[in-house]
Amino acid sequence: MKFSPCVDKCTYEGTHCEGCGRTHAEIAANKKLVMEVVNFAQEQEYENIEEFANAFGQSVLKKLKKAAAGK
């Protein structure tokens, strides 16, 4: 399955958003995960939030690539 980001044309009827095509369950899980990361960063009181967000994203990407390669 290919990830489809939000395009700000959200719909709430049915099982899928007509804007991005993702299921409402996937969207809800994604929002929950993002809020967990936001809450963590706020609890740590990071002053350099851009650096944290970039490092976090790079770490996730690195781990996903390793998992895809079977390592």
Kinemage of the C-alpha trace (Angstrom):
@kinemage 1
@onewidth
@group {chain A} dominant
@subgroup {mainchain}
@vectorlist {calphas} color= white
{ca met a 1} P 0.000 0.000 0.000
{ca lys a 2} L 1.288 3.477 -0.791
{ca phe a 3} L 0.973 6.223 1.838
{ca ser a 4} L -1.175 9.141 0.804
{ca pro a 5} L -0.748 12.349 2.834
{ca cys a 6} L -3.601 14.651 3.803
{ca val a 7} L -4.603 17.105 1.085
{ca asp a 8} L -6.949 19.167 3.302
{ca lys a 9} L -10.093 17.851 1.582
{ca cys a 10} L -11.238 15.635 4.438
{ca thr a 11} L -14.476 13.685 4.361
{ca tyr a 12} L -15.900 11.677 7.233
{ca glu a 13} L -18.558 9.503 5.626
{ca gly a 14} L -17.954 5.854 4.816
{ca thr a 15} L -14.759 4.014 5.662
{ca his a 16} L -12.270 6.145 3.698
{ca cys a 17} L -11.514 9.843 3.369
{ca glu a 18} L -12.302 10.916 -0.173
{ca gly a 19} L -9.531 13.521 -0.011
{ca cys a 20} L -6.525 11.304 0.698
{ca gly a 21} L -8.032 7.841 0.296
{ca arg a 22} L -6.847 6.570 3.672
{ca thr a 23} L -9.165 4.741 6.040
{ca his a 24} L -10.549 6.738 8.919
{ca ala a 25} L -8.970 4.175 11.267
{ca glu a 26} L -5.529 4.785 9.705
{ca ile a 27} L -5.970 8.547 9.977
{ca ala a 28} L -6.985 8.265 13.644
{ca ala a 29} L -4.022 5.993 14.449
{ca asn a 30} L -1.653 8.380 12.651
{ca lys a 31} L -3.009 11.365 14.577
{ca lys a 32} L -2.600 9.473 17.862
{ca leu a 33} L 0.998 8.565 17.042
{ca val a 34} L 1.847 12.155 16.075
{ca met a 35} L 0.306 13.485 19.280
{ca glu a 36} L 2.375 11.010 21.324
{ca val a 37} L 5.546 12.385 19.734
{ca val a 38} L 4.369 15.984 20.232
{ca asn a 39} L 3.554 15.305 23.885
{ca phe a 40} L 6.965 13.672 24.395
{ca ala a 41} L 8.774 16.677 22.897
{ca gln a 42} L 6.734 19.063 25.021
{ca glu a 43} L 7.415 17.055 28.191
{ca gln a 44} L 11.151 17.250 27.431
{ca glu a 45} L 10.780 21.016 26.926
{ca tyr a 46} L 12.973 20.941 23.838
{ca glu a 47} L 13.874 24.423 22.641
{ca asn a 48} L 15.031 23.176 19.227
{ca ile a 49} L 11.823 21.469 18.089
{ca glu a 50} L 12.742 21.578 14.397
{ca glu a 51} L 15.962 19.690 15.075
{ca phe a 52} L 14.084 17.141 17.204
{ca ala a 53} L 11.414 16.615 14.524
{ca asn a 54} L 14.020 16.200 11.777
{ca ala a 55} L 16.127 13.796 13.835
{ca phe a 56} L 13.062 11.798 14.829
{ca gly a 57} L 11.915 11.546 11.199
{ca gln a 58} L 15.377 10.468 10.046
{ca ser a 59} L 15.526 7.829 12.771
{ca val a 60} L 12.134 6.410 11.747
{ca leu a 61} L 13.175 6.366 8.091
{ca lys a 62} L 16.469 4.605 8.878
{ca lys a 63} L 14.706 1.917 10.906
{ca leu a 64} L 12.048 1.390 8.209
{ca lys a 65} L 14.730 0.978 5.533
{ca lys a 66} L 16.589 -1.544 7.714
{ca ala a 67} L 13.376 -3.479 8.307
{ca ala a 68} L 12.573 -3.474 4.577
{ca ala a 69} L 16.050 -4.806 3.827
{ca gly a 70} L 15.517 -7.603 6.335
{ca lys a 71} L 18.198 -6.463 8.760
